[in-house]
Amino acid sequence: PLCASSEDDGVRVLLHDEEAAPAPISSVTRILDPDVVFVSERQAGGGQGLGNPHGEHGEECYDLSELELSPDVRVVVRE
């Protein structure tokens, strides 16, 4: 599962939701087209996190803004 780190990010910056249980494969209803899902990395911990003062640890971010999402999709925000 993915989540946003702020309301403002919406589906432009989605991260792995470490608090959510893994979804069973049987719950998959759609496989996203990798040509319209932009994957990047962002600095984790605001430059001081995870025991790394230089902020060199990155976490994958997913941009789904080019996709048409179902009205049933709910973006979870974990700040």
N, CA, C and O atoms as a Tinker XYZ file with bonds, in Angstrom:
   316  protein
     1  N      0.821000   -1.205000    0.000000    73     2
     2  CA     0.000000    0.000000    0.000000    64     1     3
     3  C      0.862000    1.265000    0.000000    63     2     4     5
     4  O      1.985000    1.268000    0.505000    81     3
     5  N      0.321000    2.324000   -0.569000    73     3     6
     6  CA     1.009000    3.605000   -0.633000    64     5     7
     7  C      0.258000    4.622000    0.213000    63     6     8     9
     8  O     -0.925000    4.448000    0.506000    81     7
     9  N      0.961000    5.694000    0.607000    73     7    10
    10  CA     0.330000    6.780000    1.357000    64     9    11
    11  C      1.007000    8.087000    0.958000    63    10    12    13
    12  O      2.066000    8.082000    0.329000    81    11
    13  N      0.390000    9.197000    1.327000    73    11    14
    14  CA     0.967000   10.522000    1.106000    64    13    15
    15  C      1.518000   11.033000    2.428000    63    14    16    17
    16  O      1.055000   10.634000    3.497000    81    15
    17  N      2.502000   11.913000    2.353000    73    15    18
    18  CA     3.055000   12.470000    3.588000    64    17    19
    19  C      2.391000   13.789000    3.965000    63    18    20    21
    20  O      2.593000   14.289000    5.071000    81    19
    21  N      1.596000   14.359000    3.048000    73    19    22
    22  CA     0.830000   15.568000    3.374000    64    21    23
    23  C     -0.379000   15.655000    2.462000    63    22    24    25
    24  O     -0.391000   15.068000    1.380000    81    23
    25  N     -1.404000   16.393000    2.899000    73    23    26
    26  CA    -2.612000   16.594000    2.093000    64    25    27
    27  C     -2.277000   17.261000    0.770000    63    26    28    29
    28  O     -2.872000   16.936000   -0.258000    81    27
    29  N     -1.321000   18.199000    0.787000    73    27    30
    30  CA    -0.973000   18.958000   -0.408000    64    29    31
    31  C     -0.366000   18.091000   -1.504000    63    30    32    33
    32  O     -0.523000   18.393000   -2.687000    81    31
    33  N      0.328000   17.013000   -1.124000    73    31    34
    34  CA     0.983000   16.156000   -2.114000    64    33    35
    35  C     -0.004000   15.357000   -2.943000    63    34    36    37
    36  O      0.245000   15.096000   -4.120000    81    35
    37  N     -1.119000   14.965000   -2.346000    73    35    38
    38  CA    -2.100000   14.161000   -3.064000    64    37    39
    39  C     -1.471000   12.923000   -3.663000    63    38    40    41
    40  O     -0.757000   12.198000   -2.971000    81    39
    41  N     -1.722000   12.663000   -4.948000    73    39    42
    42  CA    -1.164000   11.466000   -5.586000    64    41    43
    43  C      0.140000   11.758000   -6.323000    63    42    44    45
    44  O      0.639000   10.904000   -7.056000    81    43
    45  N      0.701000   12.965000   -6.136000    73    43    46
    46  CA     1.967000   13.304000   -6.794000    64    45    47
    47  C      3.173000   12.725000   -6.079000    63    46    48    49
    48  O      4.184000   12.437000   -6.720000    81    47
    49  N      3.093000   12.547000   -4.765000    73    47    50
    50  CA     4.224000   12.016000   -3.987000    64    49    51
    51  C      3.687000   10.947000   -3.036000    63    50    52    53
    52  O      3.363000   11.235000   -1.884000    81    51
    53  N      3.598000    9.729000   -3.522000    73    51    54
    54  CA     3.136000    8.619000   -2.702000    64    53    55
    55  C      4.322000    7.769000   -2.264000    63    54    56    57
    56  O      5.249000    7.538000   -3.040000    81    55
    57  N      4.287000    7.308000   -1.027000    73    55    58
    58  CA     5.371000    6.536000   -0.430000    64    57    59
    59  C      4.844000    5.188000    0.025000    63    58    60    61
    60  O      3.635000    4.996000    0.156000    81    59
    61  N      5.760000    4.250000    0.268000    73    59    62
    62  CA     5.350000    2.971000    0.848000    64    61    63
    63  C      4.764000    3.233000    2.226000    63    62    64    65
    64  O      5.379000    3.918000    3.044000    81    63
    65  N      3.601000    2.702000    2.481000    73    63    66
    66  CA     2.932000    2.871000    3.783000    64    65    67
    67  C      3.407000    1.759000    4.705000    63    66    68    69
    68  O      2.923000    0.629000    4.639000    81    67
    69  N      4.363000    2.094000    5.568000    73    67    70
    70  CA     4.949000    1.097000    6.460000    64    69    71
    71  C      4.013000    0.701000    7.595000    63    70    72    73
    72  O      4.247000   -0.306000    8.263000    81    71
    73  N      2.954000    1.480000    7.822000    73    71    74
    74  CA     2.005000    1.166000    8.888000    64    73    75
    75  C      0.883000    0.237000    8.424000    63    74    76    77
    76  O      0.191000   -0.359000    9.249000    81    75
    77  N      0.702000    0.113000    7.114000    73    75    78
    78  CA    -0.380000   -0.721000    6.579000    64    77    79
    79  C      0.101000   -2.156000    6.386000    63    78    80    81
    80  O      1.263000   -2.410000    6.068000    81    79
    81  N     -0.820000   -3.074000    6.587000    73    79    82
    82  CA    -0.508000   -4.493000    6.338000    64    81    83
    83  C     -0.404000   -4.705000    4.831000    63    82    84    85
    84  O     -1.098000   -4.039000    4.063000    81    83
    85  N      0.451000   -5.620000    4.406000    73    83    86
    86  CA     0.538000   -5.917000    2.974000    64    85    87
    87  C     -0.820000   -6.387000    2.443000    63    86    88    89
    88  O     -1.552000   -7.107000    3.122000    81    87
    89  N     -1.132000   -5.974000    1.239000    73    87    90
    90  CA    -2.399000   -6.378000    0.626000    64    89    91
    91  C     -2.225000   -7.742000   -0.034000    63    90    92    93
    92  O     -1.215000   -7.989000   -0.693000    81    91
    93  N     -3.200000   -8.624000    0.141000    73    91    94
    94  CA    -3.106000   -9.931000   -0.513000    64    93    95
    95  C     -3.228000   -9.776000   -2.033000    63    94    96    97
    96  O     -3.947000   -8.900000   -2.513000    81    95
    97  N     -2.538000  -10.613000   -2.773000    73    95    98
    98  CA    -2.556000  -10.541000   -4.234000    64    97    99
    99  C     -3.972000  -10.684000   -4.780000    63    98   100   101
   100  O     -4.278000  -10.166000   -5.854000    81    99
   101  N     -4.826000  -11.375000   -4.057000    73    99   102
   102  CA    -6.214000  -11.556000   -4.509000    64   101   103
   103  C     -7.000000  -10.238000   -4.506000    63   102   104   105
   104  O     -8.053000  -10.147000   -5.138000    81   103
   105  N     -6.499000   -9.225000   -3.803000    73   103   106
   106  CA    -7.197000   -7.946000   -3.751000    64   105   107
   107  C     -6.822000   -7.019000   -4.915000    63   106   108   109
   108  O     -7.408000   -5.946000   -5.058000    81   107
   109  N     -5.861000   -7.417000   -5.740000    73   107   110
   110  CA    -5.434000   -6.594000   -6.872000    64   109   111
   111  C     -6.545000   -6.556000   -7.912000    63   110   112   113
   112  O     -7.016000   -7.600000   -8.364000    81   111
   113  N     -6.962000   -5.351000   -8.291000    73   111   114
   114  CA    -8.003000   -5.202000   -9.299000    64   113   115
   115  C     -7.472000   -4.543000  -10.569000    63   114   116   117
   116  O     -8.136000   -4.560000  -11.605000    81   115
   117  N     -6.271000   -3.963000  -10.487000    73   115   118
   118  CA    -5.710000   -3.264000  -11.645000    64   117   119
   119  C     -4.199000   -3.212000  -11.508000    63   118   120   121
   120  O     -3.671000   -2.940000  -10.430000    81   119
   121  N     -3.514000   -3.474000  -12.604000    73   119   122
   122  CA    -2.050000   -3.335000  -12.631000    64   121   123
   123  C     -1.758000   -2.024000  -13.337000    63   122   124   125
   124  O     -2.231000   -1.793000  -14.450000    81   123
   125  N     -0.978000   -1.164000  -12.692000    73   123   126
   126  CA    -0.707000    0.158000  -13.237000    64   125   127
   127  C      0.293000    0.092000  -14.388000    63   126   128   129
   128  O      1.264000   -0.663000  -14.341000    81   127
   129  N      0.046000    0.882000  -15.408000    73   127   130
   130  CA     0.919000    0.956000  -16.573000    64   129   131
   131  C      2.203000    1.677000  -16.165000    63   130   132   133
   132  O      2.156000    2.843000  -15.774000    81   131
   133  N      3.353000    0.994000  -16.252000    73   131   134
   134  CA     4.610000    1.630000  -15.821000    64   133   135
   135  C      4.999000    2.830000  -16.680000    63   134   136   137
   136  O      5.871000    3.602000  -16.282000    81   135
   137  N      4.375000    3.010000  -17.851000    73   135   138
   138  CA     4.687000    4.169000  -18.685000    64   137   139
   139  C      4.062000    5.459000  -18.173000    63   138   140   141
   140  O      4.464000    6.545000  -18.591000    81   139
   141  N      3.082000    5.358000  -17.272000    73   139   142
   142  CA     2.442000    6.569000  -16.746000    64   141   143
   143  C      2.606000    6.712000  -15.235000    63   142   144   145
   144  O      2.037000    7.626000  -14.637000    81   143
   145  N      3.374000    5.824000  -14.616000    73   143   146
   146  CA     3.688000    5.947000  -13.188000    64   145   147
   147  C      5.132000    6.407000  -13.090000    63   146   148   149
   148  O      6.049000    5.674000  -13.459000    81   147
   149  N      5.332000    7.617000  -12.596000    73   147   150
   150  CA     6.682000    8.164000  -12.483000    64   149   151
   151  C      7.245000    7.792000  -11.113000    63   150   152   153
   152  O      6.660000    8.123000  -10.082000    81   151
   153  N      8.383000    7.103000  -11.112000    73   151   154
   154  CA     9.027000    6.687000   -9.862000    64   153   155
   155  C     10.302000    7.512000   -9.699000    63   154   156   157
   156  O     11.109000    7.620000  -10.623000    81   155
   157  N     10.470000    8.093000   -8.508000    73   155   158
   158  CA    11.674000    8.867000   -8.206000    64   157   159
   159  C     12.079000    8.580000   -6.767000    63   158   160   161
   160  O     11.495000    7.715000   -6.113000    81   159
   161  N     13.063000    9.295000   -6.282000    73   159   162
   162  CA    13.472000    9.172000   -4.886000    64   161   163
   163  C     13.489000   10.548000   -4.253000    63   162   164   165
   164  O     13.754000   11.554000   -4.912000    81   163
   165  N     13.203000   10.572000   -2.971000    73   163   166
   166  CA    13.314000   11.822000   -2.227000    64   165   167
   167  C     14.185000   11.570000   -1.007000    63   166   168   169
   168  O     14.345000   10.433000   -0.562000    81   167
   169  N     14.738000   12.636000   -0.482000    73   167   170
   170  CA    15.575000   12.550000    0.708000    64   169   171
   171  C     14.707000   12.177000    1.888000    63   170   172   173
   172  O     13.662000   12.789000    2.108000    81   171
   173  N     15.119000   11.197000    2.638000    73   171   174
   174  CA    14.361000   10.758000    3.805000    64   173   175
   175  C     14.833000   11.472000    5.054000    63   174   176   177
   176  O     16.022000   11.758000    5.198000    81   175
   177  N     13.927000   11.756000    5.941000    73   175   178
   178  CA    14.278000   12.300000    7.246000    64   177   179
   179  C     14.664000   13.759000    7.267000    63   178   180   181
   180  O     15.254000   14.221000    8.244000    81   179
   181  N     14.352000   14.498000    6.221000    73   179   182
   182  CA    14.634000   15.933000    6.212000    64   181   183
   183  C     16.104000   16.281000    6.318000    63   182   184   185
   184  O     16.442000   17.374000    6.772000    81   183
   185  N     16.983000   15.386000    5.913000    73   183   186
   186  CA    18.411000   15.660000    5.930000    64   185   187
   187  C     19.103000   15.251000    7.212000    63   186   188   189
   188  O     20.332000   15.222000    7.267000    81   187
   189  N     18.343000   14.935000    8.238000    73   187   190
   190  CA    18.960000   14.573000    9.508000    64   189   191
   191  C     18.476000   13.217000   10.014000    63   190   192   193
   192  O     18.836000   12.797000   11.114000    81   191
   193  N     17.678000   12.548000    9.230000    73   191   194
   194  CA    17.051000   11.330000    9.713000    64   193   195
   195  C     17.853000   10.065000    9.503000    63   194   196   197
   196  O     18.867000   10.049000    8.806000    81   195
   197  N     17.371000    9.009000   10.125000    73   195   198
   198  CA    17.899000    7.667000    9.978000    64   197   199
   199  C     19.382000    7.566000   10.293000    63   198   200   201
   200  O     20.086000    6.742000    9.709000    81   199
   201  N     19.861000    8.395000   11.206000    73   199   202
   202  CA    21.263000    8.338000   11.622000    64   201   203
   203  C     22.226000    8.829000   10.556000    63   202   204   205
   204  O     23.417000    8.525000   10.625000    81   203
   205  N     21.751000    9.571000    9.582000    73   203   206
   206  CA    22.596000   10.049000    8.500000    64   205   207
   207  C     22.491000   11.574000    8.427000    63   206   208   209
   208  O     21.513000   12.089000    7.885000    81   207
   209  N     23.465000   12.301000    8.954000    73   207   210
   210  CA    23.370000   13.764000    8.999000    64   209   211
   211  C     23.398000   14.417000    7.617000    63   210   212   213
   212  O     23.037000   15.587000    7.487000    81   211
   213  N     23.814000   13.692000    6.595000    73   211   214
   214  CA    23.900000   14.277000    5.264000    64   213   215
   215  C     22.625000   14.054000    4.452000    63   214   216   217
   216  O     22.489000   14.594000    3.354000    81   215
   217  N     21.702000   13.273000    4.977000    73   215   218
   218  CA    20.444000   13.055000    4.286000    64   217   219
   219  C     20.595000   12.272000    2.996000    63   218   220   221
   220  O     19.828000   12.482000    2.057000    81   219
   221  N     21.552000   11.389000    2.931000    73   219   222
   222  CA    21.808000   10.658000    1.699000    64   221   223
   223  C     20.908000    9.443000    1.532000    63   222   224   225
   224  O     20.934000    8.799000    0.484000    81   223
   225  N     20.116000    9.122000    2.542000    73   223   226
   226  CA    19.193000    8.001000    2.429000    64   225   227
   227  C     17.970000    8.458000    1.639000    63   226   228   229
   228  O     17.353000    9.468000    1.974000    81   227
   229  N     17.624000    7.721000    0.598000    73   227   230
   230  CA    16.472000    8.083000   -0.212000    64   229   231
   231  C     15.351000    7.078000   -0.055000    63   230   232   233
   232  O     15.588000    5.928000    0.316000    81   231
   233  N     14.136000    7.504000   -0.334000    73   231   234
   234  CA    12.993000    6.598000   -0.340000    64   233   235
   235  C     12.249000    6.797000   -1.649000    63   234   236   237
   236  O     12.127000    7.916000   -2.146000    81   235
   237  N     11.752000    5.697000   -2.201000    73   235   238
   238  CA    11.046000    5.769000   -3.471000    64   237   239
   239  C      9.722000    6.512000   -3.324000    63   238   240   241
   240  O      8.999000    6.343000   -2.343000    81   239
   241  N      9.428000    7.333000   -4.318000    73   239   242
   242  CA     8.171000    8.070000   -4.397000    64   241   243
   243  C      7.496000    7.711000   -5.714000    63   242   244   245
   244  O      8.160000    7.487000   -6.727000    81   243
   245  N      6.195000    7.662000   -5.686000    73   243   246
   246  CA     5.421000    7.317000   -6.871000    64   245   247
   247  C      4.479000    8.470000   -7.206000    63   246   248   249
   248  O      3.744000    8.950000   -6.343000    81   247
   249  N      4.507000    8.911000   -8.465000    73   247   250
   250  CA     3.626000    9.979000   -8.936000    64   249   251
   251  C      2.548000    9.337000   -9.809000    63   250   252   253
   252  O      2.835000    8.848000  -10.902000    81   251
   253  N      1.316000    9.343000   -9.321000    73   251   254
   254  CA     0.201000    8.753000  -10.062000    64   253   255
   255  C     -0.710000    9.814000  -10.668000    63   254   256   257
   256  O     -1.851000    9.520000  -11.027000    81   255
   257  N     -0.212000   11.056000  -10.787000    73   255   258
   258  CA    -1.062000   12.148000  -11.259000    64   257   259
   259  C     -1.468000   12.000000  -12.726000    63   258   260   261
   260  O     -2.416000   12.655000  -13.159000    81   259
   261  N     -0.788000   11.170000  -13.492000    73   259   262
   262  CA    -1.145000   10.964000  -14.894000    64   261   263
   263  C     -2.184000    9.861000  -15.079000    63   262   264   265
   264  O     -2.619000    9.603000  -16.201000    81   263
   265  N     -2.580000    9.212000  -13.994000    73   263   266
   266  CA    -3.547000    8.115000  -14.061000    64   265   267
   267  C     -4.943000    8.594000  -13.724000    63   266   268   269
   268  O     -5.122000    9.541000  -12.957000    81   267
   269  N     -5.924000    7.934000  -14.303000    73   267   270
   270  CA    -7.304000    8.168000  -13.893000    64   269   271
   271  C     -7.600000    7.164000  -12.787000    63   270   272   273
   272  O     -7.650000    5.957000  -13.027000    81   271
   273  N     -7.793000    7.668000  -11.590000    73   271   274
   274  CA    -8.041000    6.801000  -10.450000    64   273   275
   275  C     -9.528000    6.606000  -10.223000    63   274   276   277
   276  O    -10.333000    7.501000  -10.479000    81   275
   277  N     -9.873000    5.449000   -9.748000    73   275   278
   278  CA   -11.258000    5.129000   -9.431000    64   277   279
   279  C    -11.748000    6.063000   -8.329000    63   278   280   281
   280  O    -10.957000    6.470000   -7.478000    81   279
   281  N    -13.035000    6.411000   -8.325000    73   279   282
   282  CA   -13.569000    7.238000   -7.241000    64   281   283
   283  C    -13.470000    6.568000   -5.868000    63   282   284   285
   284  O    -13.559000    7.237000   -4.839000    81   283
   285  N    -13.288000    5.258000   -5.858000    73   283   286
   286  CA   -13.177000    4.519000   -4.599000    64   285   287
   287  C    -11.793000    4.623000   -3.966000    63   286   288   289
   288  O    -11.601000    4.206000   -2.824000    81   287
   289  N    -10.823000    5.178000   -4.704000    73   287   290
   290  CA    -9.454000    5.277000   -4.163000    64   289   291
   291  C     -9.418000    6.349000   -3.091000    63   290   292   293
   292  O     -9.894000    7.467000   -3.291000    81   291
   293  N     -8.851000    5.995000   -1.960000    73   291   294
   294  CA    -8.710000    6.930000   -0.835000    64   293   295
   295  C     -7.229000    7.097000   -0.544000    63   294   296   297
   296  O     -6.523000    6.108000   -0.350000    81   295
   297  N     -6.750000    8.331000   -0.512000    73   295   298
   298  CA    -5.347000    8.607000   -0.220000    64   297   299
   299  C     -5.188000    8.767000    1.285000    63   298   300   301
   300  O     -5.785000    9.656000    1.892000    81   299
   301  N     -4.388000    7.909000    1.874000    73   299   302
   302  CA    -4.104000    7.956000    3.310000    64   301   303
   303  C     -2.927000    8.912000    3.522000    63   302   304   305
   304  O     -1.915000    8.823000    2.827000    81   303
   305  N     -3.069000    9.826000    4.487000    73   303   306
   306  CA    -1.996000   10.776000    4.798000    64   305   307
   307  C     -1.359000   10.371000    6.124000    63   306   308   309
   308  O     -2.039000   10.262000    7.144000    81   307
   309  N     -0.054000   10.151000    6.096000    73   307   310
   310  CA     0.712000    9.827000    7.307000    64   309   311
   311  C      1.834000   10.847000    7.416000    63   310   312   313
   312  O      2.815000   10.782000    6.675000    81   311
   313  N      1.690000   11.776000    8.328000    73   311   314
   314  CA     2.684000   12.850000    8.471000    64   313   315
   315  C      3.812000   12.450000    9.388000    63   314   316
   316  O      4.730000   13.237000    9.616000    81   315
